[in-house]
Amino acid sequence: DMIRRGKANLSYVKWAVLDEADEMLDMGFQEDVDSILQEMPKEKNTLLFSATMPDQVERILSKYMNKPVIKTVGDRNAGTANVKHMYYMVQARDRYPALKRLADFNPSIYAIVFCRTRIETQEIADSLIRDGYNADSLHGDLSQAQRDHVMNRFRNGTLQLLVATDVAARGLDVNNLTHVINYNLPDEPEVYIHRSGRTGRADKTGICFSIINMKEKGKIRLIERKVGREFAKAKIPTGVQVCEKQLFHHIDRMEKVQLNHEEIDSFLPVIYRKLEWMNREEIIKRFVALEFNRFLEYYRDAQDLNIDESKSSFRDRDDRGSREGGRFGKEARWETRESRGGGKREGGRSSGGNFKRMFFSIGRKDSIAPPGIIGLINEVTRSRDVTIGRIDILDNFSFVDVDAASVDTVLEAFANKTRNTKGIRVDIAGDREEGSAKPKRRDGDFKTYAGGARPEKRRPKPSSSDRRKGKRE
């Protein structure tokens, strides 16, 4: 933005440093990075740091660096040999219950739970804390003091579950993690490798769980090829299995507890008198129930969270990733930004295909660029599966072509008040080719970012300059 406004002159730059390059590109700033580097002299020295080396990073090396020297710490894009990879297939709505059940089935778990966005990270952590788990969150909205406090609690074992984003967890180094849990799969297979490599260190074994839905099977197959190992498909434990596991864990703890005989012996006469009316069997039952009753109550009527693929309405073209690599394509590294939501914008006057044009009440005057709109949609919908076509940004508002199958998802997400941080209005747009910049009514209602219905007369009216620009663009 400063370059475009003529406030920054980069022609004298001698050193350029790109830190966290893979994360920067994954957030949608490819065009911005290109624009900035093109303003710098070719003779400069460039340093690039990246935890993973996806194709976008390789492209920067070849385009902007002269005979780059690559220094690798550890095996490049290689998974840890001591890590067991497992995935669990559930309905998208059952991710959180599945996470809790996996945590309960592994009573000694010490894990990082990876989420996509800061909002999702905080919500999952808050839910776990509310449900009685030793958990906390780590993301970019924390102050440095809060971040240090959370990291220290996790390092010293006060926390069992740390819910984190990839960027926030980069500075955390813990050697004795038992598990890494992918609450959502990352957008790049290299990021999966980086995540899973946090467990199974120092000659210890580790486990990497991924909670997925049917649509993500192709991603798993692609990661398997990248890692060079087959992942085990596992079933979410039943309520009975969880209760049994917790019972034996409770018994093991009682067997291994360290007794301080000198301190306890003085209380034994009173304890004996207090419990003399019960026989041994009754005492054992009551001590077990004291800790165990809450699990029995919670899981008494627990449903099966596993998907029965034979009965599922979703048809995966090919369990191995499809005829040409499945939904990701033969040459695809992943479901990249070019093929998924938050993806590459399509050129021309129209995106073509089955797209719907949507109105967003944010434009150039709000200092928004296409990557910002992509990131906004990803964050508010808490998904990167929304396919985006052409983006037209005017002074006061923008038009975005969204895959028709995702229109309702976008509308509902922006109508959710808990996600309303900027008051952005979103709706299906009118026919752009007829020169209309007004959003049209949908089923009689005008759904906005804040939800509810809105009378026709209060629709935003574009300025004459916006209409002229709309026709030119």
NUSE-730147 format. One record per residue (C-alpha): residue number from 1; x, y, z. Coordinates in pm, whole numbers. Each point is the difference from the previous one (the first is absolute). Layout:
// NUSE-730147
ATOM  mivex      xx      yy      zz
ATOM    NUM       X       Y       Z
...
END
This chain:
// NUSE-730147
ATOM  mivex      xx      yy      zz
ATOM      1       0       0       0
ATOM      2     283     242      81
ATOM      3     167     -81    -333
ATOM      4    -321      68    -192
ATOM      5     -41     334     179
ATOM      6     358      95     -80
ATOM      7     102      12     367
ATOM      8     267    -272     -18
ATOM      9     303     -11    -231
ATOM     10     161    -345      -7
ATOM     11     257      69    -271
ATOM     12     282      27     257
ATOM     13     -76    -322     188
ATOM     14     311    -215      50
ATOM     15    -148    -280     210
ATOM     16    -344    -166     -21
ATOM     17    -111    -248     266
ATOM     18    -309    -219     -42
ATOM     19     -79    -170     330
ATOM     20    -268    -271      31
ATOM     21     -26       6    -380
ATOM     22    -227    -304     -26
ATOM     23    -251     144     247
ATOM     24       6     339    -172
ATOM     25     -85    -157    -335
ATOM     26    -258    -234     150
ATOM     27    -186     301     140
ATOM     28     -49     132    -354
ATOM     29     279     256     -35
ATOM     30     168    -144    -310
ATOM     31     -82     303    -217
ATOM     32     109     244     271
ATOM     33     334    -176      46
ATOM     34      55       8    -376
ATOM     35     -84     371     -18
ATOM     36     237      90     282
ATOM     37     292    -208    -127
ATOM     38     -40     141    -352
ATOM     39      53     351     140
ATOM     40     338     -97     144
ATOM     41     328      -5    -195
ATOM     42     113    -336    -135
ATOM     43     346      40     157
ATOM     44    -132     -26     356
ATOM     45      73    -285     242
ATOM     46    -306    -209      85
ATOM     47     -55    -225     301
ATOM     48    -305    -226       6
ATOM     49    -108    -204     301
ATOM     50    -269    -266     -23
ATOM     51     -98    -298     214
ATOM     52    -122    -182    -312
ATOM     53      88      23    -370
ATOM     54    -320     -11    -207
ATOM     55      -1      92    -368
ATOM     56     -81     368      63
ATOM     57     317      39     205
ATOM     58     203    -181    -265
ATOM     59    -136     245    -256
ATOM     60     129     297     200
ATOM     61     343    -164      16
ATOM     62      17     -42    -376
ATOM     63    -151     338     -90
ATOM     64     159     241     245
ATOM     65     321    -161     124
ATOM     66     326     -44    -191
ATOM     67     162    -340      56
ATOM     68    -167     -50     339
ATOM     69     176    -212     260
ATOM     70    -245    -214     197
ATOM     71      80     -88     361
ATOM     72    -221    -274     142
ATOM     73     -44     -81     369
ATOM     74    -118    -361      19
ATOM     75    -128    -204    -295
ATOM     76    -178     214    -254
ATOM     77    -376     -66     -22
ATOM     78      49    -333     176
ATOM     79    -220    -142     273
ATOM     80     127    -133     331
ATOM     81      57    -376     -10
ATOM     82    -115     -37     362
ATOM     83    -347     144     -65
ATOM     84    -307    -217     -55
ATOM     85    -251     171    -229
ATOM     86    -372     -65      52
ATOM     87    -317     161    -129
ATOM     88    -360      -7     117
ATOM     89    -292      67    -234
ATOM     90    -302     178     146
ATOM     91    -269     244    -106
ATOM     92     126     360       5
ATOM     93    -243      83     282
ATOM     94     151    -279     214
ATOM     95     360     126      -1
ATOM     96     -16     142     351
ATOM     97    -172    -303     161
ATOM     98     257    -218    -178
ATOM     99     284     210     140
ATOM    100    -134     -35     353
ATOM    101     -47    -373     -37
ATOM    102     357     -47    -126
ATOM    103     130     203     294
ATOM    104    -204    -208     246
ATOM    105     118    -324    -161
ATOM    106     362     112      53
ATOM    107       2     112     366
ATOM    108     374      79       3
ATOM    109     -17     206    -318
ATOM    110     239     295     -34
ATOM    111     -78     156    -334
ATOM    112     -22     299    -231
ATOM    113    -335      33    -180
ATOM    114      43     191    -327
ATOM    115    -282     216    -137
ATOM    116     -21     225    -307
ATOM    117    -100     340     138
ATOM    118      46     205     314
ATOM    119    -376      11      55
ATOM    120     -38    -377     -25
ATOM    121     305     -52     222
ATOM    122    -146     216     277
ATOM    123    -345    -156     -27
ATOM    124     130    -357      20
ATOM    125     223      86     296
ATOM    126    -286     176     181
ATOM    127    -227    -302     -57
ATOM    128     263    -242     132
ATOM    129      56     212     311
ATOM    130    -375      24      57
ATOM    131     -26    -380     -31
ATOM    132     265     -56     267
ATOM    133     319     -60    -200
ATOM    134     342     145      85
ATOM    135      22     206    -317
ATOM    136      83     346    -131
ATOM    137      47     182    -331
ATOM    138     301     141    -183
ATOM    139     -61     238    -292
ATOM    140      92     338    -142
ATOM    141    -253     202     201
ATOM    142     184     -68     328
ATOM    143     236     258     147
ATOM    144     361    -104      54
ATOM    145     -63     -33     374
ATOM    146    -304    -223     -60
ATOM    147     192    -206    -252
ATOM    148     292     -54     240
ATOM    149    -241     -99     279
ATOM    150    -176    -259    -216
ATOM    151     325    -143    -137
ATOM    152     150     -33     350
ATOM    153    -312    -179     127
ATOM    154      18    -240    -292
ATOM    155     373     -65      36
ATOM    156     -28     -82     371
ATOM    157    -291    -238     -59
ATOM    158    -275     206     165
ATOM    159    -185     -13    -331
ATOM    160     -74    -329    -175
ATOM    161    -147     151    -317
ATOM    162     129     309    -179
ATOM    163    -229     120    -279
ATOM    164     209     201    -246
ATOM    165      36     145    -347
ATOM    166     303     -97    -207
ATOM    167     157     346      15
ATOM    168     -42      41     376
ATOM    169     145    -345      73
ATOM    170     317      61    -201
ATOM    171     192     128     301
ATOM    172    -106    -286     227
ATOM    173     249    -284      37
ATOM    174    -107    -295     219
ATOM    175     172    -337     -24
ATOM    176    -236    -234     185
ATOM    177    -334      48    -177
ATOM    178    -201    -322     -17
ATOM    179    -235     118    -275
ATOM    180     -54     257    -271
ATOM    181    -365      44     -99
ATOM    182    -111     157    -327
ATOM    183    -343     139      81
ATOM    184      15     121    -361
ATOM    185     246    -119    -263
ATOM    186     237     275    -116
ATOM    187       1     137    -354
ATOM    188     344    -136     -86
ATOM    189     133    -354      57
ATOM    190     331     152     112
ATOM    191    -181     173     286
ATOM    192    -143    -336     106
ATOM    193     354    -139       8
ATOM    194     114     296     208
ATOM    195    -289     -48     244
ATOM    196      44    -374      42
ATOM    197     375      44      50
ATOM    198     -67     163     336
ATOM    199     -61    -342     153
ATOM    200     217    -312     -18
ATOM    201     317     190      93
ATOM    202     307    -107     197
ATOM    203     -45    -368     -95
ATOM    204    -352      -2     141
ATOM    205    -308    -113    -189
ATOM    206    -283     238     -78
ATOM    207    -345      -6    -155
ATOM    208    -157     244    -245
ATOM    209    -381      -2     -11
ATOM    210    -198     167    -279
ATOM    211    -375      54      30
ATOM    212    -141      16    -353
ATOM    213    -324     -23    -195
ATOM    214     -74    -192    -320
ATOM    215     103     289    -224
ATOM    216     352      -1     143
ATOM    217      94    -357     -88
ATOM    218     193     121    -304
ATOM    219     213     222     221
ATOM    220      93    -298     216
ATOM    221     107    -201    -307
ATOM    222     214     289    -121
ATOM    223     171      36     339
ATOM    224      66    -374       4
ATOM    225     186      33    -330
ATOM    226     193     301     128
ATOM    227      96    -168     327
ATOM    228      59    -337    -165
ATOM    229    -207    -188     255
ATOM    230    -351    -139      17
ATOM    231    -226     149     265
ATOM    232    -219    -219     217
ATOM    233    -371      65     -11
ATOM    234    -133     -34     354
ATOM    235    -343      18     161
ATOM    236    -104     253     260
ATOM    237     -36    -202     323
ATOM    238    -349     -79     123
ATOM    239    -124     129     334
ATOM    240      49    -344     156
ATOM    241     360     -16    -123
ATOM    242      75     345     142
ATOM    243    -147     -92     339
ATOM    244     201    -323      10
ATOM    245     322     186     -85
ATOM    246     -64     262     268
ATOM    247     -80    -268     258
ATOM    248     328    -183     -51
ATOM    249     188     330      -2
ATOM    250    -156      85     335
ATOM    251     100    -341     139
ATOM    252     356      41    -131
ATOM    253      27     338     172
ATOM    254    -113    -150     331
ATOM    255     252    -285     -34
ATOM    256     290     235     -74
ATOM    257     -79     280     244
ATOM    258     285      81     238
ATOM    259    -102     -49     364
ATOM    260     132     216     281
ATOM    261     -44    -250     283
ATOM    262     118     233     276
ATOM    263    -259     262     -87
ATOM    264    -288    -239     -69
ATOM    265      45    -249     287
ATOM    266    -120     246     262
ATOM    267    -333      35    -183
ATOM    268     -61    -372     -55
ATOM    269    -188     -72     328
ATOM    270    -258     268     -82
ATOM    271     -25    -123    -361
ATOM    272     -55    -360     113
ATOM    273    -279     103     237
ATOM    274    -160     211    -273
ATOM    275       0    -285    -253
ATOM    276     -55    -301     227
ATOM    277    -365     -36    -104
ATOM    278     110     -82    -360
ATOM    279     162    -320    -124
ATOM    280     301      -1    -233
ATOM    281    -206     -31    -317
ATOM    282    -219     296      95
ATOM    283     303     219      76
ATOM    284     159     -83    -336
ATOM    285    -322      81    -187
ATOM    286     -39     335     171
ATOM    287     361     111     -55
ATOM    288     -26     -88    -368
ATOM    289    -337     172     -35
ATOM    290     135     316     163
ATOM    291     214      70    -306
ATOM    292    -178    -209    -259
ATOM    293    -368      93      30
ATOM    294      26     309    -221
ATOM    295     129    -209    -293
ATOM    296    -275    -258      46
ATOM    297    -261     274       4
ATOM    298     140     187    -300
ATOM    299      48    -305    -221
ATOM    300    -309    -197     105
ATOM    301    -185      64    -327
ATOM    302     295     110    -214
ATOM    303     -62     -29    -373
ATOM    304     236    -151    -254
ATOM    305     193     288    -160
ATOM    306     156    -205    -280
ATOM    307    -119      35    -359
ATOM    308    -126    -314    -167
ATOM    309     147      59    -346
ATOM    310    -218    -266    -160
ATOM    311    -310     196     105
ATOM    312     137     349     -51
ATOM    313    -166     216    -265
ATOM    314     337     151     -91
ATOM    315     174    -181    -287
ATOM    316     372      30     -11
ATOM    317     108     -59    -358
ATOM    318     294    -207     105
ATOM    319     117     -99     349
ATOM    320     359      41    -117
ATOM    321     -51     360    -103
ATOM    322    -200     -59    -324
ATOM    323      73     -84    -358
ATOM    324     234     294     -44
ATOM    325      81      71     359
ATOM    326    -366      51      88
ATOM    327    -137     336      79
ATOM    328     355     133      30
ATOM    329     114    -100    -350
ATOM    330     291    -208    -118
ATOM    331     256     277      33
ATOM    332    -148     158     310
ATOM    333     213      29     310
ATOM    334    -309      44     206
ATOM    335    -332     173     -19
ATOM    336     194     316     -75
ATOM    337    -124     356      -7
ATOM    338     -31     -44    -376
ATOM    339    -255    -279      43
ATOM    340    -176      78     326
ATOM    341    -165     283     183
ATOM    342     223     293      74
ATOM    343     150     -88    -333
ATOM    344     132     154    -313
ATOM    345    -233     254    -152
ATOM    346    -118     -82    -349
ATOM    347      49     261    -271
ATOM    348    -235     132    -266
ATOM    349    -332     172      43
ATOM    350    -152    -297     176
ATOM    351     123    -300     196
ATOM    352    -224    -225    -205
ATOM    353    -114    -334     134
ATOM    354    -254     -18     281
ATOM    355      85     323     182
ATOM    356    -223     253     175
ATOM    357      93     366      21
ATOM    358      -1     131     357
ATOM    359       4     351     142
ATOM    360     240      97     284
ATOM    361     -33     342     165
ATOM    362     375      56       9
ATOM    363     216     160    -266
ATOM    364     312     197     -89
ATOM    365     -74     270     256
ATOM    366      34    -270     265
ATOM    367     351     -82    -132
ATOM    368    -113    -349     -99
ATOM    369     169    -204    -274
ATOM    370     -98    -338    -152
ATOM    371     217    -199     247
ATOM    372    -175     181     283
ATOM    373    -344     -95    -129
ATOM    374     113    -360     -44
ATOM    375     135      -5     354
ATOM    376    -319     161     132
ATOM    377    -219    -267    -159
ATOM    378     229    -277     127
ATOM    379      -5     138     354
ATOM    380    -371      74      31
ATOM    381    -110    -330    -157
ATOM    382     275    -182     192
ATOM    383      73    -194    -314
ATOM    384     226      12    -301
ATOM    385    -233    -210    -212
ATOM    386    -191     297    -144
ATOM    387      96      24    -368
ATOM    388      45     362    -106
ATOM    389       4     132    -355
ATOM    390      32     357    -119
ATOM    391      33     284     252
ATOM    392     -91     361     -94
ATOM    393      87     263     260
ATOM    394    -164     344     -30
ATOM    395      33     302     227
ATOM    396    -272     -85     252
ATOM    397     -81    -364     -65
ATOM    398     114    -311    -186
ATOM    399    -143    -280    -212
ATOM    400     124    -356      48
ATOM    401     -88    -303    -212
ATOM    402     -65    -290     239
ATOM    403     -67    -363     -88
ATOM    404    -379     -42       5
ATOM    405      26    -297     235
ATOM    406     167     223     261
ATOM    407    -228     306     -21
ATOM    408    -220    -103     294
ATOM    409     308     -81     207
ATOM    410     138     350     -58
ATOM    411    -335     170      70
ATOM    412     -56    -191     322
ATOM    413     357      59     120
ATOM    414     -18     376     -53
ATOM    415    -345      11     162
ATOM    416     142    -150     320
ATOM    417      36     282     251
ATOM    418     271    -176     197
ATOM    419     226      28    -305
ATOM    420    -100     358     -77
ATOM    421     310     203      75
ATOM    422     -15     254    -285
ATOM    423    -371      37     -74
ATOM    424      38    -110    -362
ATOM    425    -323     -55    -194
ATOM    426     -11    -290    -243
ATOM    427    -268    -109    -244
ATOM    428     -57    -136    -349
ATOM    429      72     280    -247
ATOM    430    -218     129    -283
ATOM    431      80     -54    -367
ATOM    432     335     174     -43
ATOM    433     -18       3    -376
ATOM    434    -314     215      18
ATOM    435     198     258     192
ATOM    436    -165     -60     335
ATOM    437     218      15     307
ATOM    438    -286     -63     239
ATOM    439     -35    -336     170
ATOM    440    -322    -170     -97
ATOM    441    -253    -144     238
ATOM    442      14    -370      69
ATOM    443    -322    -180      91
ATOM    444    -141     333     114
ATOM    445     273      69     256
ATOM    446     317     201      -5
ATOM    447     249    -195     211
ATOM    448     281     206     140
ATOM    449     315     -73     198
ATOM    450    -196      73     316
ATOM    451    -289    -225    -105
ATOM    452    -371      66     -23
ATOM    453    -207     171    -267
ATOM    454      47     346    -136
ATOM    455    -247     220    -188
ATOM    456      58      68    -367
ATOM    457      35     376      44
ATOM    458     312     -34     219
ATOM    459     208    -188    -253
ATOM    460     343     159     -59
ATOM    461       0     231    -299
ATOM    462     320      17    -202
ATOM    463     144     336     -89
ATOM    464      12     107    -361
ATOM    465     376     -50       5
ATOM    466     -49    -357     120
ATOM    467    -246     -70    -281
ATOM    468     240     138    -258
ATOM    469     285    -206     143
ATOM    470    -222    -306       9
ATOM    471     -59      30    -374
ATOM    472     363      62     -79
ATOM    473     120    -298     208
END
